[in-house]
Amino acid sequence: MFLGQYKYTTDSKGRITIPVRFRAALDSGAFVTQGFERNLMVYTAESFDRLAKKATSLTSTDPNARAVRRVIFGGATELSLDSAGRLLLPDFLTDYAEIDGEAFIVGAGEYFEIWQAAAWEQERASVMDSEANANRFADYDLSTG
């Protein structure tokens, strides 16, 4: 499970260091795709396989389903960690998420997100709003009992 927030800097080649505690989960590979808020979503091979199966079960006759497939598959790439624990993000994904320099890696359970620093600060303010969270959480049953 991916948890926490980490600040890193991408280098001139587009590489970003992945937190040490995330690396073992990516031993079998990583899939990076476009996120929904101009961020990137990084999945383990197993998690992406589950997502891919759901996406491919969508009918190709529905225009929205085709768009979902394009976002998930057309906006994705398979990557592996280098010996220094970094991912080399391709230009089309760093351009999409406007990542150049400072970035945040944010745990989201079975995947983690990579955010451009200013965009994350704005999103972080939103997710730290207690009143908004009370409304958001009311819609979901997150009880553990």
C-alpha positions in Angstrom: 0.0 0.0 0.0 1.3 3.4 -1.0 1.1 6.0 1.8 2.4 9.5 2.6 3.7 12.5 0.7 7.3 13.0 -0.5 9.0 16.0 -2.2 11.5 15.3 -4.9 13.1 17.0 -7.8 13.2 15.7 -11.4 16.5 15.9 -13.2 17.1 17.2 -16.7 16.4 13.8 -18.1 13.0 13.5 -16.5 14.0 11.0 -13.8 12.4 11.1 -10.4 13.5 9.2 -7.3 10.9 6.9 -5.8 10.6 6.7 -2.0 12.6 3.7 -0.7 9.5 2.2 0.9 7.7 2.2 -2.5 10.4 0.4 -4.4 9.9 -3.2 -3.5 6.3 -3.0 -4.8 7.6 -1.9 -8.2 10.1 -4.8 -8.5 7.9 -6.5 -11.1 7.5 -3.2 -13.0 5.5 0.0 -12.9 2.9 1.4 -15.2 2.5 5.2 -15.3 -0.6 6.8 -16.9 -2.3 10.2 -17.0 -4.1 11.1 -13.8 -7.4 12.9 -13.7 -6.1 16.2 -12.3 -3.1 16.7 -14.7 -1.1 14.5 -12.4 0.4 11.1 -13.1 -0.7 7.8 -11.6 1.8 5.0 -11.0 0.5 1.4 -10.6 2.3 -1.8 -9.8 2.1 -4.4 -12.6 -0.6 -6.3 -10.7 -2.7 -3.3 -10.1 -2.5 -2.1 -13.7 -3.4 -5.5 -14.9 -6.6 -5.3 -12.9 -7.4 -1.8 -14.2 -6.6 -3.0 -17.8 -9.0 -5.9 -17.5 -11.8 -3.6 -16.4 -11.0 -1.1 -19.1 -10.9 -3.7 -21.9 -14.3 -5.1 -20.7 -15.9 -1.7 -21.7 -17.7 -1.7 -25.0 -15.9 -0.1 -27.9 -19.3 1.1 -29.3 -19.6 3.7 -26.5 -17.7 6.9 -27.1 -17.1 7.5 -23.4 -15.7 4.0 -23.0 -13.4 4.6 -26.0 -12.2 7.9 -24.4 -11.5 6.0 -21.1 -9.4 3.5 -23.0 -7.5 6.2 -24.7 -6.7 7.9 -21.4 -5.7 4.7 -19.7 -3.8 3.0 -22.5 -2.8 5.9 -24.8 -1.6 7.9 -21.8 0.4 5.1 -20.3 3.8 3.5 -20.4 5.6 0.7 -18.7 8.7 1.6 -16.7 11.2 0.0 -14.4 13.3 1.5 -11.6 16.9 2.1 -12.4 19.7 1.1 -10.1 19.3 4.4 -8.2 15.6 3.8 -7.6 14.4 6.3 -10.2 11.7 6.2 -12.9 12.5 7.9 -16.2 9.3 9.6 -17.0 8.7 10.1 -20.8 8.3 13.6 -22.2 4.6 13.1 -23.1 3.8 12.4 -19.5 5.9 15.1 -18.0 4.4 17.5 -20.5 0.9 16.4 -19.6 1.5 16.9 -15.9 3.7 20.0 -16.4 6.4 18.3 -14.2 9.7 20.1 -14.5 11.8 20.4 -11.3 10.0 20.0 -8.0 7.4 17.3 -7.8 5.4 15.5 -5.1 4.9 11.8 -4.8 1.6 11.1 -3.0 0.4 7.7 -1.8 -3.1 6.8 -2.8 -3.5 3.2 -1.6 -2.9 0.7 -4.5 -1.2 3.4 -6.6 0.6 6.6 -6.1 0.5 10.0 -7.8 3.2 12.3 -9.1 2.2 16.0 -9.0 3.9 19.2 -10.2 4.7 21.0 -7.0 2.4 24.0 -7.4 -0.5 21.9 -8.5 0.0 19.6 -5.5 0.0 22.5 -3.1 -3.3 23.7 -4.6 -4.8 20.2 -4.4 -3.4 19.7 -0.9 -5.2 22.8 0.3 -8.4 21.3 -1.1 -7.9 17.9 0.6 -7.0 19.6 3.9 -10.3 21.5 4.0 -12.2 19.9 6.9 -15.6 21.2 5.9 -15.2 19.9 2.4 -13.9 16.6 3.7 -17.0 16.2 5.9 -19.2 16.5 2.9 -17.0 14.2 0.7 -16.8 11.5 3.4 -20.5 11.6 4.0 -21.1 10.1 0.6 -19.0 7.0 1.3 -19.2 4.3 3.9 -15.6 4.0 5.1 -16.5 2.3 8.4 -14.2 -0.5 9.4 -16.7 -2.5 11.4 
